[in-house]
Amino acid sequence: MAVSFWRALGWALTLIYLLLVAFMVFWPSHIDAGDSGDSLRAWLESGHAQGWLPAWFGYSQLEWVSNVIMFGPGGFLFTLLLQPARPWLVPLGGLAATCLIESIQFFMPGRTSSPLDILANALGCVIGWVLALGLLKIVGKHKEKAEI
């Protein structure tokens, strides 16, 4: 029964994650447009002025890192939940999803599409995938030891 609880929780978290990603990527304008964008720029300027943020790290770098981070949970969750016989299908699915997203955004007037976003999202998916594979390996070794 405990396993079915964790599986159900995992799928619930995955659904929430997918809804949040869909909200962010299909919103008609950039999420950081308007006041939120102004706050973000002020935060970056403050970090540069106070010296805790390197001068080379600006909006473009923050956006790229956030794209990497955005797809990490997807690679992690889908690997844990599906445990596919062909594990490479998870990052391939992440790449296909980001290509679809960027293609749709290309035709959205208030959005931009970029090959760098595809790279960042795919990298995030791969990072999540690798972490989940590592976790599965550790758990598998722990189960083997417990059975001996």
Secondary structure, 3 states (H helix, E strand, C coil): CHHHHHHHHHHHHHHHHHHHHHHHHHCCCCCCCCHHHHHHHHHHHHHHHHCCCCCCCCHHHHHHHHHHHHHHHHHHHHHHHHCCCCCCHHHHHHHHHHHHHHHHHHCCCCCCCCHHHHHHHHHHHHHHHHHHHHHHHHHHHHHHHHHC
